[in-house]
Amino acid sequence: MKDFKNIFCALIFCTAFEEIRQFFRMAHKTRAERRKLFASKFQQFNNLATANI
């Protein structure tokens, strides 16, 4: 975390990164199922991200 200016910026980044990682997590899915689900997950994420701006 040395590239962040302070520890709080690193904390915010890590928290947001973990939330996004969990949103896109597709455990116990086959590769084909992941491919099908990824487009819809990405669209949902894009809608969430643009709604908060």
PQR file of N, CA, C, O and H, with PARSE charges and radii, in Angstrom:
ATOM      1  N   MET A   1       0.804  -1.192   0.000 -0.4000 1.5000
ATOM      2  CA  MET A   1       0.000   0.000   0.000 -0.0000 2.0000
ATOM      3  C   MET A   1       0.852   1.264   0.000  0.5500 1.7000
ATOM      4  O   MET A   1       0.354   2.349   0.302 -0.5500 1.4000
ATOM      5  N   LYS A   2       2.109   1.133  -0.331 -0.4000 1.5000
ATOM      6  CA  LYS A   2       3.017   2.282  -0.274 -0.0000 2.0000
ATOM      7  C   LYS A   2       2.713   3.344  -1.325  0.5500 1.7000
ATOM      8  O   LYS A   2       3.147   4.486  -1.175 -0.5500 1.4000
ATOM      9  H   LYS A   2       2.514   0.252  -0.577  0.4000 1.0000
ATOM     10  N   ASP A   3       1.976   3.001  -2.392 -0.4000 1.5000
ATOM     11  CA  ASP A   3       1.688   3.977  -3.436 -0.0000 2.0000
ATOM     12  C   ASP A   3       0.523   4.904  -3.095  0.5500 1.7000
ATOM     13  O   ASP A   3       0.304   5.902  -3.781 -0.5500 1.4000
ATOM     14  H   ASP A   3       1.623   2.073  -2.514  0.4000 1.0000
ATOM     15  N   PHE A   4      -0.217   4.583  -2.050 -0.4000 1.5000
ATOM     16  CA  PHE A   4      -1.296   5.461  -1.629 -0.0000 2.0000
ATOM     17  C   PHE A   4      -0.736   6.578  -0.756  0.5500 1.7000
ATOM     18  O   PHE A   4       0.237   6.379  -0.028 -0.5500 1.4000
ATOM     19  H   PHE A   4      -0.039   3.772  -1.492  0.4000 1.0000
ATOM     20  N   LYS A   5      -1.354   7.745  -0.834 -0.4000 1.5000
ATOM     21  CA  LYS A   5      -0.846   8.890  -0.074 -0.0000 2.0000
ATOM     22  C   LYS A   5      -1.051   8.717   1.429  0.5500 1.7000
ATOM     23  O   LYS A   5      -0.228   9.156   2.232 -0.5500 1.4000
ATOM     24  H   LYS A   5      -2.144   7.906  -1.426  0.4000 1.0000
ATOM     25  N   ASN A   6      -2.158   8.072   1.800 -0.4000 1.5000
ATOM     26  CA  ASN A   6      -2.354   7.791   3.222 -0.0000 2.0000
ATOM     27  C   ASN A   6      -3.110   6.480   3.392  0.5500 1.7000
ATOM     28  O   ASN A   6      -3.628   5.926   2.423 -0.5500 1.4000
ATOM     29  H   ASN A   6      -2.827   7.715   1.148  0.4000 1.0000
ATOM     30  N   ILE A   7      -3.169   6.001   4.588 -0.4000 1.5000
ATOM     31  CA  ILE A   7      -3.754   4.699   4.878 -0.0000 2.0000
ATOM     32  C   ILE A   7      -5.253   4.678   4.609  0.5500 1.7000
ATOM     33  O   ILE A   7      -5.799   3.628   4.270 -0.5500 1.4000
ATOM     34  H   ILE A   7      -2.748   6.451   5.375  0.4000 1.0000
ATOM     35  N   PHE A   8      -5.926   5.810   4.751 -0.4000 1.5000
ATOM     36  CA  PHE A   8      -7.368   5.852   4.555 -0.0000 2.0000
ATOM     37  C   PHE A   8      -7.741   5.684   3.076  0.5500 1.7000
ATOM     38  O   PHE A   8      -8.764   5.075   2.763 -0.5500 1.4000
ATOM     39  H   PHE A   8      -5.482   6.662   5.027  0.4000 1.0000
ATOM     40  N   CYS A   9      -6.930   6.212   2.181 -0.4000 1.5000
ATOM     41  CA  CYS A   9      -7.153   6.000   0.752 -0.0000 2.0000
ATOM     42  C   CYS A   9      -7.007   4.517   0.408  0.5500 1.7000
ATOM     43  O   CYS A   9      -7.785   3.976  -0.379 -0.5500 1.4000
ATOM     44  H   CYS A   9      -6.099   6.707   2.436  0.4000 1.0000
ATOM     45  N   ALA A  10      -6.028   3.879   0.990 -0.4000 1.5000
ATOM     46  CA  ALA A  10      -5.818   2.448   0.770 -0.0000 2.0000
ATOM     47  C   ALA A  10      -6.999   1.647   1.315  0.5500 1.7000
ATOM     48  O   ALA A  10      -7.443   0.689   0.683 -0.5500 1.4000
ATOM     49  H   ALA A  10      -5.396   4.318   1.629  0.4000 1.0000
ATOM     50  N   LEU A  11      -7.498   2.029   2.462 -0.4000 1.5000
ATOM     51  CA  LEU A  11      -8.643   1.347   3.068 -0.0000 2.0000
ATOM     52  C   LEU A  11      -9.878   1.459   2.193  0.5500 1.7000
ATOM     53  O   LEU A  11     -10.588   0.472   1.996 -0.5500 1.4000
ATOM     54  H   LEU A  11      -7.138   2.807   2.975  0.4000 1.0000
ATOM     55  N   ILE A  12     -10.143   2.636   1.671 -0.4000 1.5000
ATOM     56  CA  ILE A  12     -11.297   2.841   0.794 -0.0000 2.0000
ATOM     57  C   ILE A  12     -11.156   2.005  -0.475  0.5500 1.7000
ATOM     58  O   ILE A  12     -12.107   1.357  -0.911 -0.5500 1.4000
ATOM     59  H   ILE A  12      -9.567   3.437   1.831  0.4000 1.0000
ATOM     60  N   PHE A  13      -9.955   2.026  -1.067 -0.4000 1.5000
ATOM     61  CA  PHE A  13      -9.734   1.249  -2.275 -0.0000 2.0000
ATOM     62  C   PHE A  13      -9.942  -0.240  -2.025  0.5500 1.7000
ATOM     63  O   PHE A  13     -10.631  -0.908  -2.795 -0.5500 1.4000
ATOM     64  H   PHE A  13      -9.182   2.553  -0.713  0.4000 1.0000
ATOM     65  N   CYS A  14      -9.358  -0.757  -0.965 -0.4000 1.5000
ATOM     66  CA  CYS A  14      -9.451  -2.191  -0.678 -0.0000 2.0000
ATOM     67  C   CYS A  14     -10.888  -2.621  -0.385  0.5500 1.7000
ATOM     68  O   CYS A  14     -11.313  -3.704  -0.785 -0.5500 1.4000
ATOM     69  H   CYS A  14      -8.798  -0.214  -0.339  0.4000 1.0000
ATOM     70  N   THR A  15     -11.622  -1.775   0.307 -0.4000 1.5000
ATOM     71  CA  THR A  15     -13.017  -2.087   0.604 -0.0000 2.0000
ATOM     72  C   THR A  15     -13.843  -2.134  -0.677  0.5500 1.7000
ATOM     73  O   THR A  15     -14.623  -3.064  -0.882 -0.5500 1.4000
ATOM     74  H   THR A  15     -11.277  -0.894   0.633  0.4000 1.0000
ATOM     75  N   ALA A  16     -13.676  -1.146  -1.525 -0.4000 1.5000
ATOM     76  CA  ALA A  16     -14.414  -1.113  -2.786 -0.0000 2.0000
ATOM     77  C   ALA A  16     -14.014  -2.284  -3.681  0.5500 1.7000
ATOM     78  O   ALA A  16     -14.868  -2.909  -4.309 -0.5500 1.4000
ATOM     79  H   ALA A  16     -13.042  -0.391  -1.358  0.4000 1.0000
ATOM     80  N   PHE A  17     -12.717  -2.580  -3.738 -0.4000 1.5000
ATOM     81  CA  PHE A  17     -12.245  -3.687  -4.565 -0.0000 2.0000
ATOM     82  C   PHE A  17     -12.853  -5.003  -4.102  0.5500 1.7000
ATOM     83  O   PHE A  17     -13.256  -5.818  -4.931 -0.5500 1.4000
ATOM     84  H   PHE A  17     -12.022  -2.073  -3.227  0.4000 1.0000
ATOM     85  N   GLU A  18     -12.927  -5.223  -2.802 -0.4000 1.5000
ATOM     86  CA  GLU A  18     -13.487  -6.456  -2.258 -0.0000 2.0000
ATOM     87  C   GLU A  18     -14.976  -6.573  -2.581  0.5500 1.7000
ATOM     88  O   GLU A  18     -15.453  -7.660  -2.907 -0.5500 1.4000
ATOM     89  H   GLU A  18     -12.599  -4.560  -2.129  0.4000 1.0000
ATOM     90  N   GLU A  19     -15.709  -5.470  -2.495 -0.4000 1.5000
ATOM     91  CA  GLU A  19     -17.130  -5.489  -2.832 -0.0000 2.0000
ATOM     92  C   GLU A  19     -17.339  -5.844  -4.308  0.5500 1.7000
ATOM     93  O   GLU A  19     -18.221  -6.636  -4.641 -0.5500 1.4000
ATOM     94  H   GLU A  19     -15.321  -4.587  -2.230  0.4000 1.0000
ATOM     95  N   ILE A  20     -16.541  -5.266  -5.172 -0.4000 1.5000
ATOM     96  CA  ILE A  20     -16.660  -5.546  -6.605 -0.0000 2.0000
ATOM     97  C   ILE A  20     -16.269  -6.988  -6.896  0.5500 1.7000
ATOM     98  O   ILE A  20     -16.908  -7.649  -7.715 -0.5500 1.4000
ATOM     99  H   ILE A  20     -15.825  -4.623  -4.902  0.4000 1.0000
ATOM    100  N   ARG A  21     -15.226  -7.482  -6.236 -0.4000 1.5000
ATOM    101  CA  ARG A  21     -14.793  -8.864  -6.429 -0.0000 2.0000
ATOM    102  C   ARG A  21     -15.895  -9.839  -6.019  0.5500 1.7000
ATOM    103  O   ARG A  21     -16.142 -10.826  -6.711 -0.5500 1.4000
ATOM    104  H   ARG A  21     -14.707  -6.945  -5.571  0.4000 1.0000
ATOM    105  N   GLN A  22     -16.551  -9.563  -4.900 -0.4000 1.5000
ATOM    106  CA  GLN A  22     -17.635 -10.432  -4.446 -0.0000 2.0000
ATOM    107  C   GLN A  22     -18.841 -10.357  -5.389  0.5500 1.7000
ATOM    108  O   GLN A  22     -19.533 -11.355  -5.588 -0.5500 1.4000
ATOM    109  H   GLN A  22     -16.350  -8.761  -4.337  0.4000 1.0000
ATOM    110  N   PHE A  23     -19.093  -9.182  -5.968 -0.4000 1.5000
ATOM    111  CA  PHE A  23     -20.207  -9.030  -6.900 -0.0000 2.0000
ATOM    112  C   PHE A  23     -20.012  -9.904  -8.133  0.5500 1.7000
ATOM    113  O   PHE A  23     -20.963 -10.515  -8.622 -0.5500 1.4000
ATOM    114  H   PHE A  23     -18.530  -8.371  -5.806  0.4000 1.0000
ATOM    115  N   PHE A  24     -18.778  -9.964  -8.637 -0.4000 1.5000
ATOM    116  CA  PHE A  24     -18.502 -10.735  -9.845 -0.0000 2.0000
ATOM    117  C   PHE A  24     -18.132 -12.188  -9.567  0.5500 1.7000
ATOM    118  O   PHE A  24     -17.901 -12.950 -10.505 -0.5500 1.4000
ATOM    119  H   PHE A  24     -18.005  -9.468  -8.241  0.4000 1.0000
ATOM    120  N   ARG A  25     -18.071 -12.584  -8.307 -0.4000 1.5000
ATOM    121  CA  ARG A  25     -17.676 -13.947  -7.962 -0.0000 2.0000
ATOM    122  C   ARG A  25     -18.731 -14.929  -8.435  0.5500 1.7000
ATOM    123  O   ARG A  25     -19.926 -14.729  -8.216 -0.5500 1.4000
ATOM    124  H   ARG A  25     -18.258 -11.965  -7.545  0.4000 1.0000
ATOM    125  N   MET A  26     -18.284 -15.979  -9.079 -0.4000 1.5000
ATOM    126  CA  MET A  26     -19.187 -17.004  -9.585 -0.0000 2.0000
ATOM    127  C   MET A  26     -18.632 -18.379  -9.227  0.5500 1.7000
ATOM    128  O   MET A  26     -18.232 -19.145 -10.103 -0.5500 1.4000
ATOM    129  H   MET A  26     -17.314 -16.141  -9.258  0.4000 1.0000
ATOM    130  N   ALA A  27     -18.614 -18.672  -7.963 -0.4000 1.5000
ATOM    131  CA  ALA A  27     -18.087 -19.954  -7.500 -0.0000 2.0000
ATOM    132  C   ALA A  27     -19.032 -21.088  -7.896  0.5500 1.7000
ATOM    133  O   ALA A  27     -20.245 -20.904  -7.998 -0.5500 1.4000
ATOM    134  H   ALA A  27     -18.939 -18.050  -7.252  0.4000 1.0000
ATOM    135  N   HIS A  28     -18.459 -22.228  -8.110 -0.4000 1.5000
ATOM    136  CA  HIS A  28     -19.200 -23.447  -8.436 -0.0000 2.0000
ATOM    137  C   HIS A  28     -19.974 -23.324  -9.749  0.5500 1.7000
ATOM    138  O   HIS A  28     -21.053 -23.900  -9.892 -0.5500 1.4000
ATOM    139  H   HIS A  28     -17.473 -22.377  -8.028  0.4000 1.0000
ATOM    140  N   LYS A  29     -19.438 -22.595 -10.682 -0.4000 1.5000
ATOM    141  CA  LYS A  29     -20.038 -22.467 -12.013 -0.0000 2.0000
ATOM    142  C   LYS A  29     -19.048 -22.994 -13.045  0.5500 1.7000
ATOM    143  O   LYS A  29     -17.834 -22.887 -12.870 -0.5500 1.4000
ATOM    144  H   LYS A  29     -18.562 -22.128 -10.566  0.4000 1.0000
ATOM    145  N   THR A  30     -19.573 -23.554 -14.104 -0.4000 1.5000
ATOM    146  CA  THR A  30     -18.694 -24.001 -15.182 -0.0000 2.0000
ATOM    147  C   THR A  30     -18.243 -22.794 -15.986  0.5500 1.7000
ATOM    148  O   THR A  30     -18.800 -21.706 -15.846 -0.5500 1.4000
ATOM    149  H   THR A  30     -20.559 -23.640 -14.246  0.4000 1.0000
ATOM    150  N   ARG A  31     -17.256 -22.981 -16.807 -0.4000 1.5000
ATOM    151  CA  ARG A  31     -16.745 -21.885 -17.629 -0.0000 2.0000
ATOM    152  C   ARG A  31     -17.836 -21.334 -18.546  0.5500 1.7000
ATOM    153  O   ARG A  31     -17.928 -20.122 -18.741 -0.5500 1.4000
ATOM    154  H   ARG A  31     -16.803 -23.866 -16.920  0.4000 1.0000
ATOM    155  N   ALA A  32     -18.656 -22.209 -19.104 -0.4000 1.5000
ATOM    156  CA  ALA A  32     -19.741 -21.773 -19.985 -0.0000 2.0000
ATOM    157  C   ALA A  32     -20.777 -20.950 -19.214  0.5500 1.7000
ATOM    158  O   ALA A  32     -21.272 -19.942 -19.718 -0.5500 1.4000
ATOM    159  H   ALA A  32     -18.582 -23.194 -18.946  0.4000 1.0000
ATOM    160  N   GLU A  33     -21.100 -21.380 -17.999 -0.4000 1.5000
ATOM    161  CA  GLU A  33     -22.055 -20.625 -17.185 -0.0000 2.0000
ATOM    162  C   GLU A  33     -21.498 -19.256 -16.817  0.5500 1.7000
ATOM    163  O   GLU A  33     -22.227 -18.265 -16.817 -0.5500 1.4000
ATOM    164  H   GLU A  33     -20.697 -22.198 -17.590  0.4000 1.0000
ATOM    165  N   ARG A  34     -20.207 -19.201 -16.502 -0.4000 1.5000
ATOM    166  CA  ARG A  34     -19.580 -17.918 -16.175 -0.0000 2.0000
ATOM    167  C   ARG A  34     -19.634 -16.963 -17.351  0.5500 1.7000
ATOM    168  O   ARG A  34     -19.905 -15.774 -17.180 -0.5500 1.4000
ATOM    169  H   ARG A  34     -19.615 -20.006 -16.501  0.4000 1.0000
ATOM    170  N   ARG A  35     -19.373 -17.485 -18.560 -0.4000 1.5000
ATOM    171  CA  ARG A  35     -19.416 -16.638 -19.756 -0.0000 2.0000
ATOM    172  C   ARG A  35     -20.805 -16.055 -19.952  0.5500 1.7000
ATOM    173  O   ARG A  35     -20.945 -14.877 -20.277 -0.5500 1.4000
ATOM    174  H   ARG A  35     -19.153 -18.450 -18.699  0.4000 1.0000
ATOM    175  N   LYS A  36     -21.834 -16.876 -19.754 -0.4000 1.5000
ATOM    176  CA  LYS A  36     -23.209 -16.399 -19.929 -0.0000 2.0000
ATOM    177  C   LYS A  36     -23.587 -15.370 -18.871  0.5500 1.7000
ATOM    178  O   LYS A  36     -24.262 -14.385 -19.172 -0.5500 1.4000
ATOM    179  H   LYS A  36     -21.720 -17.834 -19.489  0.4000 1.0000
ATOM    180  N   LEU A  37     -23.156 -15.593 -17.642 -0.4000 1.5000
ATOM    181  CA  LEU A  37     -23.530 -14.708 -16.545 -0.0000 2.0000
ATOM    182  C   LEU A  37     -22.745 -13.409 -16.512  0.5500 1.7000
ATOM    183  O   LEU A  37     -23.233 -12.405 -15.992 -0.5500 1.4000
ATOM    184  H   LEU A  37     -22.608 -16.393 -17.397  0.4000 1.0000
ATOM    185  N   PHE A  38     -21.536 -13.413 -17.059 -0.4000 1.5000
ATOM    186  CA  PHE A  38     -20.680 -12.235 -16.935 -0.0000 2.0000
ATOM    187  C   PHE A  38     -21.286 -11.008 -17.607  0.5500 1.7000
ATOM    188  O   PHE A  38     -21.223  -9.912 -17.051 -0.5500 1.4000
ATOM    189  H   PHE A  38     -21.140 -14.228 -17.482  0.4000 1.0000
ATOM    190  N   ALA A  39     -21.865 -11.169 -18.775 -0.4000 1.5000
ATOM    191  CA  ALA A  39     -22.442 -10.015 -19.483 -0.0000 2.0000
ATOM    192  C   ALA A  39     -23.556  -9.377 -18.666  0.5500 1.7000
ATOM    193  O   ALA A  39     -23.621  -8.152 -18.564 -0.5500 1.4000
ATOM    194  H   ALA A  39     -21.916 -12.060 -19.227  0.4000 1.0000
ATOM    195  N   SER A  40     -24.425 -10.181 -18.089 -0.4000 1.5000
ATOM    196  CA  SER A  40     -25.519  -9.619 -17.293 -0.0000 2.0000
ATOM    197  C   SER A  40     -24.983  -8.994 -16.003  0.5500 1.7000
ATOM    198  O   SER A  40     -25.472  -7.947 -15.578 -0.5500 1.4000
ATOM    199  H   SER A  40     -24.372 -11.176 -18.172  0.4000 1.0000
ATOM    200  N   LYS A  41     -23.987  -9.622 -15.376 -0.4000 1.5000
ATOM    201  CA  LYS A  41     -23.385  -9.052 -14.163 -0.0000 2.0000
ATOM    202  C   LYS A  41     -22.724  -7.715 -14.479  0.5500 1.7000
ATOM    203  O   LYS A  41     -22.849  -6.762 -13.710 -0.5500 1.4000
ATOM    204  H   LYS A  41     -23.590 -10.473 -15.721  0.4000 1.0000
ATOM    205  N   PHE A  42     -22.025  -7.643 -15.602 -0.4000 1.5000
ATOM    206  CA  PHE A  42     -21.355  -6.404 -15.970 -0.0000 2.0000
ATOM    207  C   PHE A  42     -22.374  -5.303 -16.242  0.5500 1.7000
ATOM    208  O   PHE A  42     -22.153  -4.149 -15.873 -0.5500 1.4000
ATOM    209  H   PHE A  42     -21.923  -8.417 -16.227  0.4000 1.0000
ATOM    210  N   GLN A  43     -23.482  -5.647 -16.880 -0.4000 1.5000
ATOM    211  CA  GLN A  43     -24.536  -4.663 -17.145 -0.0000 2.0000
ATOM    212  C   GLN A  43     -25.134  -4.163 -15.831  0.5500 1.7000
ATOM    213  O   GLN A  43     -25.378  -2.966 -15.678 -0.5500 1.4000
ATOM    214  H   GLN A  43     -23.661  -6.584 -17.179  0.4000 1.0000
ATOM    215  N   GLN A  44     -25.373  -5.072 -14.883 -0.4000 1.5000
ATOM    216  CA  GLN A  44     -25.883  -4.669 -13.575 -0.0000 2.0000
ATOM    217  C   GLN A  44     -24.904  -3.740 -12.870  0.5500 1.7000
ATOM    218  O   GLN A  44     -25.301  -2.724 -12.300 -0.5500 1.4000
ATOM    219  H   GLN A  44     -25.175  -6.044 -15.008  0.4000 1.0000
ATOM    220  N   PHE A  45     -23.631  -4.092 -12.914 -0.4000 1.5000
ATOM    221  CA  PHE A  45     -22.607  -3.259 -12.278 -0.0000 2.0000
ATOM    222  C   PHE A  45     -22.547  -1.886 -12.930  0.5500 1.7000
ATOM    223  O   PHE A  45     -22.437  -0.874 -12.237 -0.5500 1.4000
ATOM    224  H   PHE A  45     -23.309  -4.918 -13.378  0.4000 1.0000
ATOM    225  N   ASN A  46     -22.617  -1.841 -14.240 -0.4000 1.5000
ATOM    226  CA  ASN A  46     -22.588  -0.568 -14.962 -0.0000 2.0000
ATOM    227  C   ASN A  46     -23.793   0.296 -14.576  0.5500 1.7000
ATOM    228  O   ASN A  46     -23.660   1.507 -14.400 -0.5500 1.4000
ATOM    229  H   ASN A  46     -22.706  -2.663 -14.803  0.4000 1.0000
ATOM    230  N   ASN A  47     -24.955  -0.323 -14.447 -0.4000 1.5000
ATOM    231  CA  ASN A  47     -26.144   0.427 -14.041 -0.0000 2.0000
ATOM    232  C   ASN A  47     -25.990   0.970 -12.619  0.5500 1.7000
ATOM    233  O   ASN A  47     -26.374   2.107 -12.342 -0.5500 1.4000
ATOM    234  H   ASN A  47     -25.063  -1.307 -14.590  0.4000 1.0000
ATOM    235  N   LEU A  48     -25.431   0.161 -11.726 -0.4000 1.5000
ATOM    236  CA  LEU A  48     -25.203   0.620 -10.347 -0.0000 2.0000
ATOM    237  C   LEU A  48     -24.199   1.770 -10.307  0.5500 1.7000
ATOM    238  O   LEU A  48     -24.389   2.747  -9.582 -0.5500 1.4000
ATOM    239  H   LEU A  48     -25.119  -0.762 -11.951  0.4000 1.0000
ATOM    240  N   ALA A  49     -23.144   1.647 -11.083 -0.4000 1.5000
ATOM    241  CA  ALA A  49     -22.088   2.657 -11.080 -0.0000 2.0000
ATOM    242  C   ALA A  49     -22.600   3.980 -11.667  0.5500 1.7000
ATOM    243  O   ALA A  49     -22.276   5.046 -11.143 -0.5500 1.4000
ATOM    244  H   ALA A  49     -22.990   0.854 -11.672  0.4000 1.0000
ATOM    245  N   THR A  50     -23.373   3.930 -12.714 -0.4000 1.5000
ATOM    246  CA  THR A  50     -23.862   5.169 -13.318 -0.0000 2.0000
ATOM    247  C   THR A  50     -25.011   5.775 -12.529  0.5500 1.7000
ATOM    248  O   THR A  50     -25.233   6.984 -12.606 -0.5500 1.4000
ATOM    249  H   THR A  50     -23.637   3.064 -13.139  0.4000 1.0000
ATOM    250  N   ALA A  51     -25.750   4.964 -11.767 -0.4000 1.5000
ATOM    251  CA  ALA A  51     -26.845   5.486 -10.963 -0.0000 2.0000
ATOM    252  C   ALA A  51     -26.332   6.310  -9.788  0.5500 1.7000
ATOM    253  O   ALA A  51     -27.029   7.202  -9.304 -0.5500 1.4000
ATOM    254  H   ALA A  51     -25.570   3.982 -11.705  0.4000 1.0000
ATOM    255  N   ASN A  52     -25.116   6.015  -9.327 -0.4000 1.5000
ATOM    256  CA  ASN A  52     -24.577   6.703  -8.176 -0.0000 2.0000
ATOM    257  C   ASN A  52     -23.815   7.972  -8.528  0.5500 1.7000
ATOM    258  O   ASN A  52     -23.323   8.666  -7.639 -0.5500 1.4000
ATOM    259  H   ASN A  52     -24.550   5.290  -9.721  0.4000 1.0000
ATOM    260  N   ILE A  53     -23.717   8.274  -9.788 -0.4000 1.5000
ATOM    261  CA  ILE A  53     -22.966   9.485 -10.191 -0.0000 2.0000
ATOM    262  C   ILE A  53     -23.834  10.701 -10.126  0.5500 1.7000
ATOM    263  O   ILE A  53     -23.376  11.803 -10.428 -0.5500 1.4000
ATOM    264  H   ILE A  53     -24.118   7.711 -10.510  0.4000 1.0000
TER
END
